[in-house]
Amino acid sequence: MKGLIFLSTVLLPFGVWAQKTVSQPGPYARVDALAAQLPDSVTGSTGKMAAWLGEHFPDPMERTRAIFVWMAGHIQYDIDNMFATNFFADSTEKINKPLLTRKGICENYAALFNSLCNRTGIRCVVVTGYTRQQGAVDYIPHAWCVAKPDGSWLIFDPTWGAGFVKDGKYFRKLSNQFFKADPELYVKTHMPFDYLWQLLYYPVTNQEFYEGKTAQDKTKSYFNYPDSIEAYVSLTGIEQERAQVVRVEKNGVRNSMIFDWLGHLKVDLENYRRQQEVDRQNKAIDLQNKAIEEYNLAGVEYNQGAKQFNVFIDYRNKQFKPSKPDSEIREMLDSADRLVQRSKSRLGAIVTTEERVLASMKTVKGGLDDLAARIAEQQAWLNKYLSKGALGRKMMFLK
């Protein structure tokens, strides 16, 4: 399905967050300095970057910081394409663009941060939602990340943490408040479509976000988001989308961005349902064709068994003349019996609801049972015949 096209921008909110740049020395001074030494020769692919980061930053939190600060210093916000976000585009393309061009928008920042985290053993997901900027709810969506470098899920916004756009120009400004952002502060300006990623025990609704009522309300039902996230990430992709639909609808479809996101999820689910139905029908057809194939093979074995049995009867009627070794005579019946048993076994394994096949199987089974009984009768006679001497055998043909 062709992805929905969203518009996007990036502006740091004024008045809500204290505007502080990272100063040196600071808590991450050593990490930031080492991250700046990441060789350009390895920055063409996330695989090579992950290897270098893993080697130089054994601590997961420091590794996360290195990714964050390297991106802030090396990826330029793509002003020319700031209004052409497609959250549903191929993730590989989203990642490759900032690596190859050193430019990107929020979806590229988030995709690259997510990829580098996961490649270096840090669990991370891309979060999509919308924002409040300069005191007003924006009409275009945004993407950021939630990662788990130290045992707890934390918020990272590599786009807003790298700088801002003002008067049509991009200004690089590394901001620590978007590295391990405080969920209670972050929700003042960032509302994920799925409230699971607010990382709050008392999630804020979309209506409350519009009204600026983002303070934690402990009169609400308690939401154990850590356990809920662990349950969510253990689901299959389609199960995750089903869970998202429930939460997105529960939190209120307040604007077109939420509506479009919800619509995308529902289209995915409907396409999956249709594909499941097609697969079910194809499986039924395959089973039916297999049943017919097995039925036909059973019929061939039945006919071969009957033919082999008739060869024996014809030879017995000729009083076993011309003479053959006892083993060859016995094999005439035994081979007929094996064919009949294979045919019965094949029919017994057939699974079908096709009335014509079931009716034909019933007829064939009746014929097989009759033929099996006649073979058993002749085997009993032959065993007695072979137990006798020459005179006794001759006398059995006179009875």
N, C-alpha and C positions, 0 to 999 in steps of 0.2 A: 504494500500500500504506500502511496506517496505521502511523505510526512507533511504535517501541518506546518505552516511557516509562521513563526513568531517574530516580533520585533524586539530588539533589546538595546539597552544602553547601560552605562555605568556612571553613577554619580555618588560620591560619598555624601551621606546625610550631614547636614550642619545643625548643631544645637543638640543633637541626641547623643552623639559620641564625642568624647574629648579628642581633639585632633592632635595626635602625638606621633611623631616619627620615631623610628628605632634609633636610639642613640648608642654610641660606643664610649666606654665599655658597657655591656649589658649582659643579661642572662644568657644570651645566645651569641655573644661576641666571637668566641672561638669557632662555633659551628658556622656562623655566617661568613667568617673569614675563610674557612676551609671550603665552604660551598662555592665561594667565588672562584676557587681554583679548579673547579670542574673543567677538564679539558674540552675545548670545542670539538676535538676529534671524536668524542664519544657522544656528543649531543645530537647526532643525526638519527638515533633510534632509542626507544625506551629500554630496549634490552641492554645495550651498552651502558646507558646511563645508570640503570638499576644495578648493574655489576659494580660500577665505580662507587656508587653511593653505599652499597652494601659493604664494600671493602673498607671504606673510609669512615662510615658511621654505623658501628655495630649496635648502638642504642636506637631503638625504634623512634622515640620522640625526637632525638637529634636528627635522625634520617628524615622524618617528616618536616622538621624545620628547614633542613637543607633543601628539600624539594621546593618548599614554599618560597624561601628567600632566593633561590636560583631563578625560579620563574619570575619573581617580581623584578629581578635585575636584568633579565634577558628577553622576556616576551613583551612586545609592544602592543598596546591595545589598538585594534584595527578599526580606526575611525570610519574608514570608507565602507565597511560592512557591518557597522554597529546596528543597523536596522534589518538584518537578514538572518536571524537565528532560526535554525531548524533542529529542535531538540531530538527529532526522530531520524536524523540522518545517520549514516554509517559512522560508528564510533572510531573506526580506524582513520577515516578522513579527518575527523575532528582532532585526533591526536597528531596526525602527520602535519597538518597545516602549521601549527606554531613551531614545530621542530624544523620544518623546511623553510618557512618564511620569517620566523621569529615574530609573527603577528598572530593575533587571535581575538575573539570576543569571549564572553563569559562561558559559553559552551565549550570552547577550546581550552580555556584555562582549567575548567572543571574536569574535562575529559583527560587532559594530560596529567593533572595532579592525581586523579583517581588511578590512572594507569601506572604511574611511577610508584605510588603507594602500594598498590596490589602486587606489582612486580617485585617489590622489595620486602614482601611479607607483611605489609600493613593492611589490614582490612579497611576498605574504603568504598563508599558509594557516592554517586552523583545525585544531588538533590535539586529538584526544580520547583520554582514557585514565583512569587512576585514581591515587590518591594514598596516601601514608603520612602520617598525622597523629598527633602525640603518641606516636610510637614504634610505632604499629600501622597495618596496611594497612586503609584505609577500604573500605567495601562499596558506596560510591556513586561514580559517575564524575565527571570534571572536564573542562573544555575550556580551552585556552590557544592561543597562536599562535606560529608560526615565521615570521619575515620576513627579507628580504634588502635592508636599506637601504644597505649599504656594500660590496656585493660578496661578503659572507659571510652564510650563514644563521645567524640568532640567535634565541634564545628570549625570548619576551615573555609574561608572565602578567598581563594587565590586571586580573584579579579579585583574585588574591592580592597584587598590587602596590598595590591601592587600600585594603585594610583587612582586617578579620577579624571573625568572629562569635564572641562569648563570652557564655555564660549567656543565650542567646536574644536578644542585642542585637548590633547591628552597630557596629563602631568603625572610623572612617575613619583610615587610617594609610598614607601614601605610603611605599613601600619600594623602594629602588633595586635590591635584590638580584633583583627579578623583572623588571627592565628590563635586557635583554642578560644574562640569567641564565647563569651558568657551567654548561655541560652536565654536567660531572662532579659538581657539587654538586646541580644540579637533579634528576638521576636518583635521588638519595637519597630524594626525596619525591614525584616525579612519574614515572609510567610510562605512556608512550603505548601505545595498543593496537598500533600499527604501529611497530616499533623503528626505522624509517627516521628518525623525528622525534626520536630521542634525541640526534641530532647527535654521535654517538660513533663512533670508528673501531673500537671493540671493544664492541658493544652488550651490554647487560645483559639476561638472560632474565627472564621473569616469576618463575620459581622463585628466581633469585638475588635479585630485588627483595624477595620475601617473606622470604628469609633474611637480608636486610640486606647482601648481598655485592655492593655496587654499584661497588667500585673497579675501575678499568680493568685487565683481565686480558689482557696482550699475548701470552699463549700461545694465545689464540683466533685464528681466521682474521681477517685484516684486512678491514674493511668500508669501502670508499671512499664514505662517505655523500654528499659533495658531488656526485660524478659520478652517484651513484644517484638523488639528488633531481632533478638536471637531466634525467635519463632519464625519471623518473617524471612530472614536470610536463609533459613533451612528449607524454604519452599521452592518449588520449581518456578520458572519464569511466569507461566500462565497462572499459577496459584497466587503468586505475588500480585499480579494484576487484579485478580478477583478481590484480594484483600484491600488493595488500594482503592478500588471502586467503592467499597463499603465505607472506608474512612473518609474519602473525599466527599461523598454524598452526605455523610453524617456531619461533617464540619461546615456544610453549607456552600452551595454553588453561587457565589456572590458576584462573580464577574465573568467576562467572556474568556479570560485566560483559563480559569478553572473549568469552565464549560468545555473549552476546546480540549484541554488535557483529559478531562473525563470522557469526552467523546472519542478521543484516540484510544483510550483504554477499552472502551466498550466495543469499538470497531475491531480491535485486536481479539477480544473475547468472542465476538460473533464470528470472525474469520476462523478462529480456533474451533468453535463449535461446528461450523460448516465443514471444516477440514476433518474433524472427528467423525462427522456423519458420512462424509465421502469415504474415509478410511474404513468405517464400519461396513458400508455397502460393498466396498472393494473386497474386504475380508470375507464377507458373506458370499460374494461371487467366487472368490478364490476357493473357499471351502466347498461351494457347490460344484465348481469345476473339478476339484480334487475328488469329491464324492463320485462324480460321474466317471472320472478316470479310474478310480479304484473299483467301481462297479463293473466297468468294461473289462478290466484286468481279471476281476473275479469270474466274470463270464467266460473269458478265454480259458482260464484254468479249469473251470467246470467242464467246458466242452472237451478240453484235452484229457481230463480225467475220465470222462465218459467214453471218449474214443479209446483210451488205453484199456479201460475195462472191457469194452466190446472186443478188443483184440484178444484179450484173455479168454473171453467166452467162446469166441470163434475157434481158438486153439483147443480149448477143452472139448468143444463139440467134435473136433477132429481127433479126439482121444490122444491129444498131445503128440500128433504126428505132423511133420517129421520130428523126431525126438530132439530135445534140447536139455542142457544141464538143469538140474533142479534149481540152482540159484537164479538162472535166467527166467525160469517159469515163475518163481516167487517174485522176482522183480517186476513182472508184468502187473501183478496186483498191487505190490507195494508202491510202485510209481503212481498208479491210479489213485491210491489212497492218499499219497502225499499231495497230489494236485487238488484233491477234494478238500483236504484239511487246510491247505493254503487259501483256497477259495473261500472257505467258511470263515477263516481268520480275517481275511481282507474285508469281507462283508461286515463282520462284527465290529470292525474299527471305523466304519464309515459313519460320519456325523452329518446328517442332512435333515431338512424339514420339507424337502421337495416331495410332494405327494406321488408324482409319477415314479420317482426313484424308489421311494419307500414301497410302493405297490410292486414294482419289478423285483426289488430285493426280497420281498416276501415270497414271491413265486420261485425265485432262484434258490432261496434257502430251503424251500420245500423239496425242490428237485435234488439239492445237495444231500439233504437228510435221507432221502430215498436211495440215492446212489451210494451213500456211505453205508447204509444198512445192507445193501446188496453186496458191496465189496466185502464187508465184515462176514457175511454169510459164505462167500466164496473163499475167503481166507481160512475160515474154519474147516471147510471141505478140503482145501489144499493142504492144510497142516496134517489132516488125517491121512490124506493121500500120500504125502511125502514120508510119513512115518512107517509105511508098509513096504514090504518087499515087492518083487516083480509080480508075483501071482496076486497078491493082495491089491496091488494097484490096478491090475487088469480086471479083477472082480468088481472094483468100484465103478468102472465104466459100464458094467452089465446091470447095475442096480437101477 
